[in-house]
Each structure stands twice: as C-alpha cells, then as structure tokens.
Amino acid sequence: MSSESLLPAGACNQTEVFAVHGADPEVLAYAMAKYSRSALSMRESLTEISTQRAEKFLNTFYFQYGHRSIADLAHIAFAVERLSLLAAIVLVDEQRWDGQERSTRYQNFLKSGWYFPDFGEDRASGQLYADTVKGLFAAYERTSAAMLETLREHVTRPDAITPEAYERTLRARAFDVARYLLPLATNTSLGQIVNARTMETQVSRLLSHPVAEVRDLGQKLREAATGPAWNVNEQAGLAFVAELAANPDLAAKAAGLLTREVRTAPTLVKYAEPNAYLMKTQAELAQAAAELLAGHPIAPSPLVDLVERTESLEAELAATLLYSASHQPYRQIRDLVAALPQARVDEIIELGLRHRGKHDEALRAFHAGAALRFDILMDIGGFRDMHRHRRSTQIIQSFTSVHGYETPAEGDVAGLAAAGIVADYQATVETAHAASARIAAGSAPEAVQSALYVLPLATRIRSLFKMDFAEAQYISELRSAPAGHFSYRRVAWEMYLALQRQHPSLARHIRVTDFTQPIDLLQR
C-alpha cells in the first residue's frame, strides 16, 4: 500500500515544482497573480490567458487598485548600449536592480567612444569639451602603457603562470590606475534584468533627471519595454518557416508561433512619466539646504566616517534629506540639524513628503534607523564598485569637483610615483576640472549638467551608506580581498577600522584583509 493511500481524505503530499519558459513577462505575471484569485494551476492559467486578458487585468488591478506587487512578477531583460558612464551610474541607482556593466578594470575603453551634449550656439564650450575629453583619453593611454611597463619591471612572472595569464593580469592592474582618467562622458554598455515595478520607477526617475541624456535614456527604456522586443530565435524561426513553404497553412501557423512579435511590458510601463514628487521635492530641499548651510563651509572629513548615533530618528531623517541636496559631510549636517528647534526639524521632514502622490513611495532618504552610517568620500571609479552593494541604503550626492580628486601615487599597484608620471596625471585631472568650471559658466543648454561629463573618475564623490552589521561585515571582507581594486580595498579597510573603534567586540568577527600589507599582484 502506498504512503499516499494512507493519508486522510483531502490530504495531499504530492508537491510539484516546474520551471516556466516561453510566456510573455506580463502574461506570466498575470498567471502568477491568479494564484491569489483562482484555484487554477499555473499550466491551466497560462493555457487560458491571452495577451488581451492580461492587459485588461493589469489595467484594473495595477493602475486602478494600486496592486503594484503584481509588477514584481514580470521580469524583463534589457541591453543598454553606448550610454555614458554618467548615465550608467544614474541608471543603475535602484535598490532592486540586477545587472552587469562593462568593467573599467578588464577592458580598454579607448575604443568606446564618448557622449557629446547639445551645446547649441556655444561652440567655444563644445570645442573645450571635445578637447578635454580627448586629452583625458590620451592621458589614459599614456598611463596604461606606463603602468604596464612599470608592473613588468616590478613583478616577476612565476613559472606556474603562463605568459598570457601574466600579461593579462598586469594589464588589468594597469587599467586599475589608468581608469582614474576616464571622463564621465566615456561610453559603456550594460545588461539589466529588472521587474516591471522597478522598471516603471526607474523610467519615471530617469525622465525626471536634469541631464538630457538621462531623460532620453528613460524614454528609450519605456519604448523598449512597450514596443517589440528583439527575438533571439527569430532567424531560426524564419528559416524553419521557409522549409514549410510547401504547406502554406502550416507555414503560417509556424510563423505565428515562432516569430510573433513580443512586447515585454506593454501595459505595466506605458504610463511611466516624469515624477513631479521627486522633481519638486529636490528643488525645495536644495533651497532648504542652501539656507541652512549658508556660512558653513564644507567641513574636512576622512575617507570613511562611521557617524555614531546620537540624534533622534526625526533629526536623522531631516539631516539625510538635506545631505541628499548638498555637498557637506553627514556629520556636519547632522550636528547642525540636531541643534535646531523640533519645529524646524519637522518642517524639513515635511518638505520630503509634501508633494508625495497617491502611489509614490517616500524618498530613499526616509529609509532611516539603520545601526551603522558610513559617510564615504572616494573617487567615482571606486564608488561605482561600492554602488553595487544594494543591501545598504545609499544616499548619493551629486557630481562635483569641489572635493578634489584621488592620486594613486603608490601602494600595491606600484603606483604613479614608481612610473614617474604623477605630475602628468595631476596636470591632466586639474585641467579637466578647470574645463568643467568654464563649461558650466557657458551659455550652452544645460551648461552645468554638460560640464559634469568632463570630470574624470579620479574626482571624489560623497555618499552615505546605511546598513546593518551583516552588510558591514560582508563589504569589509569582500572588498578588502587582494583581488580587488586598491580604491575600494582601502575603503573596506577603513570601514573595518571604524567598526573596530566603535564596536571592538563585533569587529573581531570580521575576516578582513589588512590594506597596509603587501599583496600578490598576480592574484585576481
């Protein structure tokens, strides 16, 4: 007698698990949503659902009733190619994001091309922009070559490593330094897999951005989601249909099945528009921050500052909102806010919510209460690697040259000093910063935004990372490992030291790699 026959009436122990392939993302989302509204199985639901029924359902439950979790079930893959590094940083700034981008550590970006903004009638600024970008790429090429030669002189190839692997590893280490000179205008490419809910938020955020390229990117993403997708099997399907030409009815049926047009999210993303809540709030917060911080120069701050919790939750919220609209360190703003009357603190918080619409999520600054807050001031290139840690809440200040830049003069990369090119490097970066200031003062459309593109990745950017202990432990261990880039290895080490000072009994459980000790440069 089987064990199943011994079960009481109505009992069933026959769990079934199967993968689903071939369903359109919105149709699949509808089928999964039906679990909450129907007793049908997945096979039965997908068999009976048509694209039109899915659209009707989503129009009702997603847009009218605000059941946004349904869009979490529709996952879509996108290729985004030939966008600037600046636009890529903005694009991927989603906490619910999965993807990969071209690596500045492993690829030579000389042939990537670069973005050129609309300068209108301001030809002088356009020429200065082009000359600056070309100058940065020329310095990038010089630095790559000089660093590679220096590394060959300093690092002996062991017999266990092939000449090809040795050369490839040293070239990557050379790129580790040269990438500091890549301008934000540099083109890159990335792939992302996001659910339709994240996609809608992402498109709306991009359409609200002050930079024209980013707004255009939002429009293109919306069109890609709602328009026909590229079908990887289309050519094979067409070839098969051609073989069936002798039977027109069968050929037509095969064509409809194998080469039909698929739109990945024609319903869920079509209404994504610029976010009035975001745009109005950012403008008002910028004004409030300017008023509160007037007469308070940017205070000196370390590479990593673990800001201890001494303020109320209300003060943290207000300080974080102002931090997002300024360039001051979090500690400086926190202390100023903590000294304000409670009524003024409440007013700042109100600014962050005043324009919130019916279906708007509160700004990321309201993700408050994390035990650990790291205020980090590092180069943009290294920040892009730290940006991947989405289990933390990241409040990122805007690009600027006011914080200066990093010079990788020495350390585990043999350094610019060993290569004898420190002066050339610094002159190149400072020339780019000066050009950025001149372009920002020009008459071109969006002159201030266009000026940001000539900032090299050496330029420092400030960001606030809020997290729990597990994430701090993970980042410190992962990013301090010898295979990593020296920029974020240093940040990870400083995060550990800050934890050690404030929480010594917890820090001893972190398996950190000491940044101050020599490493094997051939370990990747």
ChimeraX attribute file (.defattr): number of C-alpha atoms within 10 A of each C-alpha:
attribute: neighborCount
match mode: 1-to-1
recipient: residues
	/A:1	5
	/A:2	6
	/A:3	7
	/A:4	11
	/A:5	10
	/A:6	9
	/A:7	11
	/A:8	8
	/A:9	7
	/A:10	5
	/A:11	10
	/A:12	10
	/A:13	8
	/A:14	7
	/A:15	5
	/A:16	5
	/A:17	6
	/A:18	7
	/A:19	4
	/A:20	10
	/A:21	7
	/A:22	6
	/A:23	13
	/A:24	17
	/A:25	22
	/A:26	26
	/A:27	25
	/A:28	23
	/A:29	22
	/A:30	25
	/A:31	25
	/A:32	19
	/A:33	18
	/A:34	17
	/A:35	13
	/A:36	8
	/A:37	8
	/A:38	11
	/A:39	10
	/A:40	13
	/A:41	13
	/A:42	15
	/A:43	11
	/A:44	11
	/A:45	19
	/A:46	17
	/A:47	10
	/A:48	10
	/A:49	14
	/A:50	12
	/A:51	16
	/A:52	10
	/A:53	13
	/A:54	18
	/A:55	18
	/A:56	12
	/A:57	17
	/A:58	25
	/A:59	15
	/A:60	13
	/A:61	14
	/A:62	18
	/A:63	15
	/A:64	9
	/A:65	10
	/A:66	14
	/A:67	13
	/A:68	16
	/A:69	13
	/A:70	21
	/A:71	24
	/A:72	14
	/A:73	21
	/A:74	24
	/A:75	20
	/A:76	17
	/A:77	16
	/A:78	17
	/A:79	14
	/A:80	17
	/A:81	14
	/A:82	15
	/A:83	22
	/A:84	24
	/A:85	24
	/A:86	25
	/A:87	23
	/A:88	22
	/A:89	15
	/A:90	15
	/A:91	21
	/A:92	20
	/A:93	17
	/A:94	20
	/A:95	16
	/A:96	15
	/A:97	18
	/A:98	15
	/A:99	14
	/A:100	14
	/A:101	16
	/A:102	15
	/A:103	15
	/A:104	18
	/A:105	19
	/A:106	15
	/A:107	14
	/A:108	18
	/A:109	21
	/A:110	14
	/A:111	10
	/A:112	15
	/A:113	15
	/A:114	23
	/A:115	23
	/A:116	16
	/A:117	20
	/A:118	16
	/A:119	20
	/A:120	12
	/A:121	11
	/A:122	15
	/A:123	14
	/A:124	14
	/A:125	24
	/A:126	20
	/A:127	13
	/A:128	17
	/A:129	25
	/A:130	16
	/A:131	15
	/A:132	24
	/A:133	27
	/A:134	15
	/A:135	18
	/A:136	24
	/A:137	24
	/A:138	16
	/A:139	20
	/A:140	25
	/A:141	19
	/A:142	15
	/A:143	25
	/A:144	22
	/A:145	16
	/A:146	18
	/A:147	27
	/A:148	23
	/A:149	15
	/A:150	20
	/A:151	21
	/A:152	14
	/A:153	10
	/A:154	13
	/A:155	14
	/A:156	10
	/A:157	14
	/A:158	10
	/A:159	7
	/A:160	7
	/A:161	11
	/A:162	11
	/A:163	12
	/A:164	8
	/A:165	12
	/A:166	17
	/A:167	17
	/A:168	14
	/A:169	18
	/A:170	22
	/A:171	22
	/A:172	21
	/A:173	27
	/A:174	25
	/A:175	25
	/A:176	23
	/A:177	27
	/A:178	29
	/A:179	25
	/A:180	26
	/A:181	28
	/A:182	27
	/A:183	30
	/A:184	27
	/A:185	25
	/A:186	25
	/A:187	23
	/A:188	23
	/A:189	17
	/A:190	18
	/A:191	15
	/A:192	17
	/A:193	17
	/A:194	22
	/A:195	22
	/A:196	27
	/A:197	19
	/A:198	20
	/A:199	28
	/A:200	24
	/A:201	19
	/A:202	25
	/A:203	26
	/A:204	23
	/A:205	24
	/A:206	26
	/A:207	23
	/A:208	21
	/A:209	18
	/A:210	13
	/A:211	19
	/A:212	19
	/A:213	22
	/A:214	23
	/A:215	20
	/A:216	14
	/A:217	19
	/A:218	26
	/A:219	17
	/A:220	14
	/A:221	21
	/A:222	24
	/A:223	17
	/A:224	19
	/A:225	23
	/A:226	18
	/A:227	16
	/A:228	15
	/A:229	16
	/A:230	12
	/A:231	13
	/A:232	9
	/A:233	10
	/A:234	15
	/A:235	12
	/A:236	12
	/A:237	19
	/A:238	16
	/A:239	11
	/A:240	15
	/A:241	22
	/A:242	16
	/A:243	11
	/A:244	16
	/A:245	12
	/A:246	10
	/A:247	11
	/A:248	12
	/A:249	11
	/A:250	13
	/A:251	18
	/A:252	15
	/A:253	11
	/A:254	18
	/A:255	19
	/A:256	13
	/A:257	11
	/A:258	18
	/A:259	17
	/A:260	13
	/A:261	14
	/A:262	17
	/A:263	19
	/A:264	25
	/A:265	29
	/A:266	20
	/A:267	20
	/A:268	24
	/A:269	25
	/A:270	15
	/A:271	13
	/A:272	18
	/A:273	18
	/A:274	18
	/A:275	19
	/A:276	16
	/A:277	19
	/A:278	21
	/A:279	15
	/A:280	16
	/A:281	20
	/A:282	19
	/A:283	11
	/A:284	15
	/A:285	21
	/A:286	16
	/A:287	15
	/A:288	19
	/A:289	21
	/A:290	15
	/A:291	10
	/A:292	13
	/A:293	18
	/A:294	9
	/A:295	8
	/A:296	12
	/A:297	10
	/A:298	15
	/A:299	12
	/A:300	9
	/A:301	15
	/A:302	12
	/A:303	16
	/A:304	24
	/A:305	19
	/A:306	24
	/A:307	17
	/A:308	12
	/A:309	14
	/A:310	11
	/A:311	15
	/A:312	11
	/A:313	12
	/A:314	19
	/A:315	24
	/A:316	25
	/A:317	24
	/A:318	26
	/A:319	26
	/A:320	23
	/A:321	27
	/A:322	29
	/A:323	27
	/A:324	24
	/A:325	21
	/A:326	22
	/A:327	24
	/A:328	22
	/A:329	22
	/A:330	28
	/A:331	20
	/A:332	18
	/A:333	26
	/A:334	22
	/A:335	15
	/A:336	15
	/A:337	24
	/A:338	18
	/A:339	11
	/A:340	12
	/A:341	9
	/A:342	12
	/A:343	8
	/A:344	12
	/A:345	19
	/A:346	15
	/A:347	13
	/A:348	22
	/A:349	22
	/A:350	13
	/A:351	18
	/A:352	24
	/A:353	17
	/A:354	12
	/A:355	15
	/A:356	18
	/A:357	13
	/A:358	7
	/A:359	10
	/A:360	14
	/A:361	12
	/A:362	14
	/A:363	15
	/A:364	15
	/A:365	20
	/A:366	18
	/A:367	15
	/A:368	16
	/A:369	16
	/A:370	14
	/A:371	12
	/A:372	19
	/A:373	25
	/A:374	23
	/A:375	25
	/A:376	25
	/A:377	22
	/A:378	27
	/A:379	24
	/A:380	26
	/A:381	26
	/A:382	23
	/A:383	22
	/A:384	16
	/A:385	15
	/A:386	19
	/A:387	19
	/A:388	17
	/A:389	16
	/A:390	17
	/A:391	14
	/A:392	20
	/A:393	20
	/A:394	25
	/A:395	21
	/A:396	21
	/A:397	17
	/A:398	13
	/A:399	19
	/A:400	18
	/A:401	18
	/A:402	12
	/A:403	18
	/A:404	16
	/A:405	23
	/A:406	17
	/A:407	18
	/A:408	21
	/A:409	17
	/A:410	13
	/A:411	16
	/A:412	17
	/A:413	23
	/A:414	22
	/A:415	20
	/A:416	23
	/A:417	14
	/A:418	17
	/A:419	18
	/A:420	14
	/A:421	16
	/A:422	18
	/A:423	10
	/A:424	13
	/A:425	23
	/A:426	16
	/A:427	12
	/A:428	19
	/A:429	29
	/A:430	17
	/A:431	16
	/A:432	27
	/A:433	24
	/A:434	14
	/A:435	22
	/A:436	26
	/A:437	18
	/A:438	16
	/A:439	26
	/A:440	17
	/A:441	13
	/A:442	18
	/A:443	16
	/A:444	22
	/A:445	15
	/A:446	17
	/A:447	22
	/A:448	19
	/A:449	18
	/A:450	25
	/A:451	26
	/A:452	24
	/A:453	26
	/A:454	32
	/A:455	32
	/A:456	29
	/A:457	26
	/A:458	25
	/A:459	27
	/A:460	25
	/A:461	25
	/A:462	28
	/A:463	25
	/A:464	25
	/A:465	23
	/A:466	22
	/A:467	21
	/A:468	15
	/A:469	14
	/A:470	11
	/A:471	16
	/A:472	23
	/A:473	20
	/A:474	16
	/A:475	23
	/A:476	27
	/A:477	18
	/A:478	18
	/A:479	23
	/A:480	27
	/A:481	23
	/A:482	21
	/A:483	16
	/A:484	18
	/A:485	22
	/A:486	22
	/A:487	21
	/A:488	24
	/A:489	25
	/A:490	23
	/A:491	24
	/A:492	28
	/A:493	23
	/A:494	22
	/A:495	23
	/A:496	28
	/A:497	19
	/A:498	18
	/A:499	23
	/A:500	15
	/A:501	11
	/A:502	13
	/A:503	12
	/A:504	13
	/A:505	10
	/A:506	12
	/A:507	20
	/A:508	12
	/A:509	9
	/A:510	17
	/A:511	15
	/A:512	22
	/A:513	20
	/A:514	18
	/A:515	19
	/A:516	10
	/A:517	9
	/A:518	11
	/A:519	16
	/A:520	10
	/A:521	17
	/A:522	20
	/A:523	10
	/A:524	13
